Amino acid sequence: MFVAVTMAKCAPKLGVNGGVLRPELIIGKYGVTAIFLLSGLSLEVSELKHAIGNMKLNALIQFISFLAWPFLVGLPLVGLLG
């Protein structure tokens, strides 16, 4: 952390949008992907097996997220705003 802050203090032009490092592309496109990948790789196999085995809960969450929520919240909002 100390090195990163020191480098930012010494050469701030490297990290601006459109600069040499192009942080708007790296962080926006690849940073989030890397975080999710590293988070997934850190899970233990036993945790994954337990999560996969709980299919009823998984199906309920998928139903609420993709079917119930858009109709119960999205359609009334479209009616109010549109």
C-alpha positions in Angstrom: 0.0 0.0 0.0 2.8 2.4 0.9 4.5 1.8 -2.5 1.2 2.4 -4.4 0.5 5.6 -2.6 4.1 6.8 -3.1 4.0 6.1 -6.8 0.7 7.9 -7.1 2.1 10.9 -5.4 5.3 10.9 -7.6 3.6 10.2 -10.9 -0.1 11.0 -10.8 -0.4 11.2 -14.6 0.0 7.4 -14.9 -3.4 6.8 -13.3 -5.6 9.4 -14.9 -8.2 8.4 -17.5 -6.5 8.1 -20.9 -3.1 7.9 -19.2 -0.4 5.3 -19.9 -2.0 2.6 -17.6 -5.5 3.1 -18.9 -7.3 2.5 -15.6 -10.7 3.1 -17.1 -10.3 0.0 -19.2 -8.4 -2.2 -16.8 -10.5 -1.7 -13.8 -13.8 -1.4 -15.6 -13.5 -4.5 -17.7 -11.0 -6.8 -16.0 -10.9 -5.7 -12.4 -14.3 -6.8 -11.4 -13.8 -10.1 -13.3 -10.5 -10.7 -11.4 -12.2 -10.0 -8.1 -15.0 -12.5 -8.7 -12.5 -15.1 -10.1 -10.3 -14.8 -7.1 -13.2 -14.9 -4.7 -14.5 -18.1 -6.4 -11.1 -19.8 -6.3 -10.8 -19.2 -2.6 -14.0 -21.2 -1.8 -13.5 -24.6 -0.3 -14.8 -27.6 -2.2 -16.9 -28.7 0.7 -18.6 -25.3 0.7 -19.4 -25.7 -3.0 -20.8 -29.2 -2.6 -23.0 -27.9 0.2 -24.2 -25.0 -1.9 -25.0 -27.2 -4.9 -26.9 -29.6 -2.7 -29.3 -27.0 -1.6 -31.3 -26.9 -4.9 -34.6 -25.8 -3.4 -33.2 -22.6 -1.9 -31.3 -21.9 -5.2 -34.4 -22.4 -7.2 -36.4 -20.1 -4.9 -33.7 -17.3 -5.1 -33.6 -17.6 -8.9 -37.4 -17.4 -9.1 -37.6 -14.3 -6.9 -34.7 -12.6 -8.7 -35.8 -13.2 -12.3 -39.5 -13.6 -12.2 -41.2 -12.3 -9.1 -39.1 -9.1 -8.6 -39.5 -7.7 -12.1 -43.3 -8.2 -12.1 -44.0 -7.1 -8.5 -41.7 -4.1 -8.5 -40.7 -3.3 -12.1 -44.2 -3.2 -13.6 -45.6 -0.9 -11.0 -42.6 1.4 -11.3 -43.0 1.6 -15.1 -46.7 2.4 -14.5 -45.8 5.2 -12.1 -42.9 6.7 -14.1 -44.1 6.1 -17.6 
